[in-house]
Amino acid sequence: MTKVFYARVSSKDQDLDVQHAKAAEIGADKVFAEKQSGLDQARPALKECLGYLREGDTLYVMRADRLGRSTSHLLKIMEDLKEKGVEVVFTEQPELSTNTPRGKLMLAILAAIAEFETALRAERQAEGIAKAKQKGIRFGRKPKLTDAVRAQIRKLREDGMAIGDIRTNTGLGRSTVYRALEDA
């Protein structure tokens, strides 16, 4: 059983001294530390830490916000660690640690809230899309093959231009050029 400590601060001007002191206090065998925003997807030390952990290990972190970017991200990490057989202890938030019944309950409540928030976001998004469509707003990329471009392609072809040159001239793909000529 290895005691692993993950330490993170959000900006380069902050220091990790307090978290390193906490790691020493608990007798951490291995420390992973980084100066990286919590919103940053690419946190190399976290990735390395999560890959290092094995069944029976305990991961120590000062607070939950040091580990996850959001509630759902935190819960995903916690679930992955649970599947690996790794306990998580938040030294400053013991009520969220996975080694106590209260901590497990709190994480279950957070998971339910995160799932509820995701469902609400999806519902609001669907409502917004429906309203926009009612107003005639179209989604997606604007078509490149407009009537004006079709006319331009036909004119270039009538003038004897090769398909490859038409493609280069219009920036369209071969099938799009042929489709414009077939529509004529």
Secondary structure as GFF3:
##gff-version 3
##sequence-region A 1 184
A	DSSP	beta_strand	3	9	.	.	.	ID=ss1
A	DSSP	alpha_helix	17	26	.	.	.	ID=ss2
A	DSSP	beta_strand	30	35	.	.	.	ID=ss3
A	DSSP	alpha_helix	44	52	.	.	.	ID=ss4
A	DSSP	beta_strand	58	61	.	.	.	ID=ss5
A	DSSP	alpha_helix	64	67	.	.	.	ID=ss6
A	DSSP	alpha_helix	71	84	.	.	.	ID=ss7
A	DSSP	beta_strand	87	90	.	.	.	ID=ss8
A	DSSP	three_ten_helix	94	96	.	.	.	ID=ss9
A	DSSP	alpha_helix	101	134	.	.	.	ID=ss10
A	DSSP	alpha_helix	147	158	.	.	.	ID=ss11
A	DSSP	alpha_helix	163	170	.	.	.	ID=ss12
A	DSSP	alpha_helix	174	182	.	.	.	ID=ss13
###
